[in-house]
Amino acid sequence: MKTKITILCENSVGMGFGGIGEHGFACFVETDHGNYLFDTGQGLGIVQNAMLLKKDLASIKAIMISHGHYDHTGGLPMVLRQSGPVPVYAHPEIFIEHFWREPRRFIGIPYRRSFLESMGADFNFSRELTEISPRLFLTGEIPRHTTYEVGDPNMVAVTESGQELRPDPINDDLSLVIKSAKGLIVILGCAHSGMVNILDYVKEKFPDDRIYAVIGGTHMGFSGDQQFAETLKVIDNYEIEKLGASHCTGLEKSALLYARMPERFFFACVGASLEA
């Protein structure tokens, strides 16, 4: 399957003439079976950037949400105004209340489910691996087996029963998997469940496919030395050819990744794309 992935929302901009950067992530996925959107950023730049990059939001067949944080879901109303009624695939816990601990700040989805549904969002929730279209999959909930990929202590979740979970387990963290002509492409939102956990799970589910590329937020900007070292090992062990780091990877870790693998690394900023 021919695939093109274009970054619409990210912290930095790799294009001139009006591109908008924001703390967040979204990418436009073009396949032989139609166009799709993975995440929506905060909503500050997605419509403008899509227009400049000539990506028609009205053409998308579905929206996939990586997790229920404001910087990945805030653009939903803006996209829905362009797309009209469309399926939205996500984990059933995306509307749990997510908070930053100090200073206390709400960082969850900034809109009620009923409001988004009134705009045309047709939510489809699943914890399991889901085939969105031929050769396009959403991972479902990621099993956590590593000891060094731990939750961020600054993040707190409040369940519907009022229970406070610290750190927030972010069970709703999902990734997108595309079976391309060159191999699997794994698109991360923030990789809150751990990049090693995610890649191991993808290999478990697709044992006969090689992972060609990984794109998106790796959350390694918040990782310790062991997590960073183990993630590098997994990238090498799986012989991943392309690593497009963005968003929560952070500038320092992105620089280290580039220094470690300059021939494989690229900055997945607004305007960056990958074809396979």
C-alpha positions as CSV (number, residue, x, y, z in Angstrom):
1,M,0.0,0.0,0.0
2,K,1.4,3.4,-1.0
3,T,1.4,5.8,2.0
4,K,2.2,9.4,2.6
5,I,2.3,10.9,6.1
6,T,2.4,14.7,6.5
7,I,2.8,16.5,9.9
8,L,0.1,19.2,10.3
9,C,0.7,20.1,14.0
10,E,3.9,20.1,15.9
11,N,5.9,22.3,18.3
12,S,8.1,23.6,15.4
13,V,7.6,24.5,11.8
14,G,9.8,23.4,8.9
15,M,8.1,25.4,6.3
16,G,7.7,29.1,5.6
17,F,4.9,31.3,4.4
18,G,2.4,31.1,7.3
19,G,2.9,27.8,9.0
20,I,1.9,27.7,12.7
21,G,3.7,25.8,15.4
22,E,2.1,24.8,18.7
23,H,2.7,22.3,21.5
24,G,0.8,19.4,20.1
25,F,0.7,16.8,17.3
26,A,-1.4,15.8,14.3
27,C,-0.6,14.1,11.0
28,F,-2.5,13.6,7.7
29,V,-2.3,10.0,6.4
30,E,-2.9,9.4,2.7
31,T,-3.4,5.8,1.5
32,D,-4.7,3.9,-1.4
33,H,-7.9,3.4,0.6
34,G,-8.5,7.1,1.5
35,N,-7.2,9.9,3.7
36,Y,-7.2,9.8,7.5
37,L,-6.2,12.1,10.4
38,F,-4.2,11.0,13.5
39,D,-4.7,13.5,16.3
40,T,-5.7,17.2,15.9
41,G,-3.2,19.3,17.9
42,Q,-4.5,22.1,20.1
43,G,-6.5,23.6,17.3
44,L,-4.3,26.7,16.8
45,G,-2.8,25.7,13.5
46,I,-4.4,22.6,12.0
47,V,-6.8,24.3,9.6
48,Q,-4.2,26.9,8.5
49,N,-1.4,24.3,8.1
50,A,-3.6,21.9,6.2
51,M,-4.6,24.6,3.8
52,L,-1.0,25.6,3.2
53,L,0.1,22.0,2.7
54,K,-2.8,21.3,0.4
55,K,-4.3,18.6,2.6
56,D,-8.1,18.6,2.4
57,L,-9.6,17.9,5.9
58,A,-13.0,17.5,4.2
59,S,-11.6,14.4,2.5
60,I,-10.8,12.4,5.6
61,K,-12.6,9.1,6.2
62,A,-11.9,8.9,9.9
63,I,-10.0,10.5,12.8
64,M,-7.9,8.5,15.2
65,I,-7.1,9.9,18.6
66,S,-3.9,8.8,20.4
67,H,-5.0,9.8,23.9
68,G,-7.2,12.3,25.6
69,H,-4.9,15.3,26.2
70,Y,-5.7,18.8,25.0
71,D,-2.7,19.0,22.7
72,H,-3.9,16.1,20.7
73,T,-7.6,16.7,20.8
74,G,-8.1,20.5,21.0
75,G,-8.5,20.8,17.2
76,L,-11.4,18.3,17.0
77,P,-14.1,21.0,16.5
78,M,-12.1,22.8,13.8
79,V,-11.6,19.5,11.9
80,L,-15.2,18.5,12.3
81,R,-16.3,21.8,10.8
82,Q,-14.3,20.8,7.7
83,S,-15.0,17.1,7.6
84,G,-18.6,16.9,8.6
85,P,-19.8,13.7,10.3
86,V,-16.9,11.2,10.6
87,P,-15.9,8.2,12.7
88,V,-13.6,9.0,15.6
89,Y,-11.6,6.0,16.9
90,A,-10.2,6.1,20.4
91,H,-9.7,4.3,23.7
92,P,-12.8,4.3,26.0
93,E,-11.0,6.2,28.7
94,I,-10.2,9.3,26.6
95,F,-12.7,11.4,28.5
96,I,-11.2,10.6,32.0
97,E,-10.1,13.9,33.6
98,H,-6.4,14.4,33.2
99,F,-4.5,17.0,35.3
100,W,-1.0,18.5,35.6
101,R,-0.2,18.3,39.3
102,E,1.6,21.6,40.2
103,P,0.3,24.1,39.4
104,R,-3.0,22.2,39.1
105,R,-4.2,22.5,35.6
106,F,-6.7,20.5,33.5
107,I,-4.9,18.9,30.5
108,G,-7.7,16.6,29.3
109,I,-10.0,17.0,26.3
110,P,-11.3,20.5,26.4
111,Y,-14.8,19.7,25.1
112,R,-17.7,17.5,26.3
113,R,-18.4,14.3,24.4
114,S,-21.9,15.5,23.7
115,F,-20.6,18.7,22.1
116,L,-18.3,16.9,19.8
117,E,-21.0,14.4,18.9
118,S,-23.3,17.3,18.0
119,M,-20.6,18.5,15.6
120,G,-20.5,15.1,13.9
121,A,-18.0,13.0,15.9
122,D,-19.1,9.3,15.7
123,F,-17.0,7.8,18.5
124,N,-15.9,4.2,18.2
125,F,-14.2,3.0,21.4
126,S,-12.0,-0.1,21.8
127,R,-9.2,-1.4,24.0
128,E,-8.2,-3.9,21.3
129,L,-6.2,-3.8,18.1
130,T,-8.6,-2.4,15.5
131,E,-8.3,-2.4,11.7
132,I,-9.6,1.0,10.6
133,S,-9.2,0.2,6.9
134,P,-7.2,-2.3,4.9
135,R,-3.6,-2.2,6.3
136,L,-4.3,0.6,8.7
137,F,-4.5,-0.3,12.4
138,L,-5.0,1.3,15.8
139,T,-3.0,-0.6,18.5
140,G,-5.5,-0.5,21.3
141,E,-4.3,-0.5,24.9
142,I,-0.5,-1.2,25.2
143,P,0.6,-3.8,27.7
144,R,3.3,-2.4,30.1
145,H,6.1,-4.8,30.7
146,T,9.2,-2.6,31.1
147,T,10.4,-1.5,34.5
148,Y,12.1,1.7,33.3
149,E,9.2,3.3,31.3
150,V,7.3,4.7,34.2
151,G,4.5,7.3,34.4
152,D,5.1,11.0,34.7
153,P,4.7,11.9,38.4
154,N,3.4,15.3,37.4
155,M,0.4,13.9,35.7
156,V,-2.8,12.9,37.6
157,A,-6.0,11.2,36.5
158,V,-9.4,11.5,38.2
159,T,-11.8,8.6,37.4
160,E,-15.5,8.9,37.1
161,S,-15.8,7.6,40.7
162,G,-13.6,10.4,41.9
163,Q,-10.5,8.2,42.5
164,E,-7.2,10.1,41.9
165,L,-4.5,8.1,40.2
166,R,-0.9,9.4,40.6
167,P,0.9,9.1,38.3
168,D,-1.7,9.0,35.6
169,P,-1.5,5.6,33.9
170,I,-2.8,7.1,30.7
171,N,-4.3,3.8,29.7
172,D,-5.8,5.5,26.6
173,D,-2.4,5.9,24.9
174,L,-2.7,4.3,21.5
175,S,-0.5,4.3,18.3
176,L,-1.3,3.9,14.6
177,V,0.3,1.1,12.6
178,I,0.4,1.2,8.8
179,K,1.4,-1.7,6.6
180,S,3.3,0.1,3.8
181,A,5.2,-1.1,0.8
182,K,8.5,-0.7,2.8
183,G,7.3,-2.2,6.1
184,L,5.4,-1.1,9.1
185,I,5.1,2.6,9.9
186,V,4.3,3.2,13.6
187,I,2.9,6.7,14.4
188,L,3.1,7.7,18.1
189,G,1.0,10.4,19.7
190,C,3.1,10.9,22.9
191,A,4.2,7.2,23.6
192,H,3.0,7.6,27.2
193,S,2.9,3.8,27.5
194,G,6.6,3.7,26.6
195,M,8.2,3.4,23.1
196,V,9.8,0.1,23.9
197,N,6.4,-1.3,25.1
198,I,4.7,0.0,22.0
199,L,7.3,-1.4,19.5
200,D,7.4,-4.8,21.3
201,Y,3.6,-5.0,21.2
202,V,3.6,-4.1,17.5
203,K,6.1,-6.8,16.7
204,E,4.0,-9.3,18.8
205,K,0.9,-8.4,16.7
206,F,2.7,-8.3,13.4
207,P,5.5,-10.9,13.7
208,D,6.0,-11.3,10.0
209,D,6.5,-7.6,9.3
210,R,9.5,-5.4,9.8
211,I,9.2,-2.0,11.4
212,Y,10.4,0.4,8.7
213,A,9.7,3.8,10.4
214,V,8.6,5.4,13.7
215,I,7.2,8.9,13.7
216,G,5.8,11.2,16.4
217,G,6.1,12.1,20.0
218,T,8.4,9.7,21.9
219,H,8.1,11.3,25.4
220,M,11.8,10.8,25.7
221,G,12.1,14.4,26.7
222,F,11.0,13.2,30.1
223,S,13.0,9.9,30.2
224,G,16.0,9.0,32.3
225,D,19.3,7.6,31.1
226,Q,18.3,3.9,31.3
227,Q,15.0,4.5,29.3
228,F,16.8,6.4,26.7
229,A,19.6,3.8,26.3
230,E,17.1,0.9,26.2
231,T,15.0,2.7,23.6
232,L,18.1,3.1,21.4
233,K,18.8,-0.6,21.7
234,V,15.3,-1.4,20.5
235,I,15.6,0.9,17.5
236,D,18.8,-0.9,16.6
237,N,17.5,-4.4,17.3
238,Y,14.4,-3.9,15.1
239,E,16.6,-2.2,12.4
240,I,14.3,0.7,12.1
241,E,15.3,2.8,9.1
242,K,13.5,6.0,9.7
243,L,12.9,7.8,13.0
244,G,10.9,11.0,12.8
245,A,10.9,12.4,16.3
246,S,8.7,15.3,17.3
247,H,6.6,17.0,20.0
248,C,7.5,15.5,23.5
249,T,10.8,14.1,22.4
250,G,12.3,17.5,23.3
251,L,15.2,19.4,21.7
252,E,17.9,17.8,23.8
253,K,16.9,14.2,23.2
254,S,16.2,15.0,19.5
255,A,19.7,16.3,19.2
256,L,21.1,13.2,20.9
257,L,19.1,11.0,18.5
258,Y,20.3,12.9,15.5
259,A,24.0,12.6,16.7
260,R,23.5,8.8,17.3
261,M,21.8,8.0,14.0
262,P,22.1,11.0,11.5
263,E,21.3,8.9,8.5
264,R,18.1,7.6,10.0
265,F,16.8,10.6,12.0
266,F,14.6,13.4,10.8
267,F,12.7,16.2,12.6
268,A,9.0,15.5,12.2
269,C,8.0,19.2,12.3
270,V,5.1,20.9,10.6
271,G,5.5,20.3,6.9
272,A,7.7,17.2,7.2
273,S,6.5,14.1,5.3
274,L,7.3,10.5,4.8
275,E,6.4,8.4,1.8
276,A,6.5,4.6,1.7
